């Protein structure tokens, strides 16, 4: 089964002015119509300004489901164009509950592996001028998810995302997100997630710190 790419989006860091203050960000991306090369750290035409919280091998590619856009349009009574959530790929039919951490997909010439859920960013609120938007992202779990790149290659907007291998642990990005932001004191659950070989190290570190705090 394949999932159609709705929009392929890239953008280099630029200075944006929000509330009279300058902010350098790569959040604002633009759809492209030609192929781009996906490296181990992301698309060649893409980039991030805040390398502490964004980018790197474990967050090489951000995907966001088209399926959620209707909710945002209805909630805020406005139209959100792709890619309103800073995603590299707007995908059709694959929500945070429809794939597992560690799943491997073919994306054009490249191979990618789901590594972690995306965590809400204040730049969503700044970009759209909606202060409570990150809170709603947290409440709904409509966050998107990241991939690491296993094999580099060209990706075209006409390509279809195809699952090649399903992880045997079957833990969704939604479940990880829920534990990070809602079920925050469930040490037993966090211990279980620490055993996930393919879960990104930064997420595991967050769980370890919490468990140590409880101990």
N, C-alpha and C positions, 0 to 999 in steps of 0.2 A: 504493500500500500504506500502511495506517495502523497505528500502534502505540498500543495502549490505555494510557491513564493508569491506573495501579493505585492511586496515592494522590497527592493534591495537598496540599502541606505548607507551612506558614508558621510563623514564630515571631519575636517581637521579642527583642532581647537581654535576658537575665535574669542575676541573680547566682546562680551555682551553687557549692556547696561540694564540692571534691574533695580528699581526703586532708587535711582540716582547713583548706584554703586556699580563699578566695573567688575565683571567676573569673567575670567578666562575659562571657557568650557568647550568640550567636544560633544555635549549633549545634543545640540541642534544639528541634525543630519538632513541630507537631501537625497531623494530617490535618484538612482542612476539607471541608465538603459543599456549600458554596455557591461561587459564582464569586468571583474576585478580579481586580483590575485589574493587569495587568502593565505597568509603566512601563519606561523606558530603563535604570533601575538596579535593577529587581526588582519583586516583588509589593508592593502597598501595605501588606498586613498582615505583611510580612516585614521583617527587618533584620539587620544584622551589627554586632558590637561591635568587631572588629579590622578596621578599614577599610584598613589597610596590606596585609593578606594576603587579605582577603575582600571581596566586594561590588564596586561600581563597574560601569561600562558593559560591561567585558570579562568580568565574572563576574556578570552580572545574574541568571542562572538556573542552578541546579545540578540536573543530572539523574543518577539512579543506576538501573542496570538491576535489575529484579526478579530477573533470571536468576542473579545472584550470591548471592542470599540463601540458597539451598539449600547452597551451599559453606560459608558462615559458620555456618549452623545445624549442619552436620555436623562442621565443624572444632572448634567450641567446645561441642558437645553442649548447645545451648540454642537457644531460639527468639528470633530478632531480628525485632521488629515494625517496620513501616514508620512513619517514616523513620529507621532506625537510623544512617544515614550522613549525616544533616544535609541531605538532598536536598530541593529544592522539589518535584520530581516523581519518583516512582518509576514507571519506564516498563517495559513488557513487550516483549521481543524486540529490543531495540536496545542491544547492548553496545558497548564502546569500539572493537571491531573492525568494527562494522557501519555506521559512518557516517564521514564525512570532515570535516576542518577546512574550514570555508567552506560546508558544506551548509546550505541554507535550508529551514526547515520552517514549516508553518502550525500554530499552536497556538491553537485557539479563534479569537478575533478577531485575535490577535497573529501576527506573523511573527518568527522567531528564527533565528539563525545560529550554528553551532558555532564556538567561538573557541579552545578549549584543553582539555587534560585537567585534571582536578582533581589537586592534589598532596596527598599524605597529611598529615593534621593530627593533632597530639598530642591534640586534644580527642576524637577517636575512642576513644583509649585511656582517657582520663579518664572519659568518659561511660559506658563499658561496664565499666570496671575491668579491662581486659585490656591489660597493658603492651606485649605484642608485636604488637598488632593493626596499628599503622601499618607495621611491618616486613612483615607478611603482605600488606597492601595494596600495598606497593612490590614485593614478590616476585611477586605474581600479576598486577599491573596492573589489579586490580578497583577502580578509583579513582573512576569517574564522570567527567563532563565538563561544561563550562560553555558557556553561550550568551550572545551579545549580543542585544539586542532591536532589530530593524529597524523594526518597526511595533508600537505599543502597542495594547492591547485587553484585553477581559475573557477570562478563561480559566476553564473549569468542569471539575470532576472527571470529567464525562461526555464531555469532548472527546477526540478522537483526534489524535495527532501525525501529520501528513502531510508527507512530503518533497515539496517543490516544485521544488528545484533542487539538482543534485549538482555539487560542485566538481570542476573538470577535473584538478586536481593529484592527487586521490585519495590523500591522506595521512591516516591515521586518528589519532584521539586516542591510541590504544594505541601507535602508532609514535613519536609525540612523547614520550609518557611513558617509553617504553623508552630513548630517547636521553637524556632528562633524568636517569634514575636508574640505567641499566644500561650503556648504550654511551656512557659519559660522555666519552670521549676521542676520539671519532670526528669530527674536525674537518670532514672532507669531508661527512659526513652533516649536520652542523649548518649548514654553508654552504648546503646544499640547502634546509634548512628555513627559513633566513633569507629565501629567495626566495618563500615562501608569503605571498601578499598578505593572506590572511584570518587568519593566525595572530596571536594576541594579542601586542601589543608587549612585555609583561612577559616572555613566554617567549622572544621574540627577544633581548631584552636579556640574559637568562641565557646563551643560546648565544653571543652576542657576547663577553661577559666571559670565557667559557671559551676561546674561540678566541684572544682577545688574550693570555690567560695562556699558552697553548701557544706563541704566537708569540714 
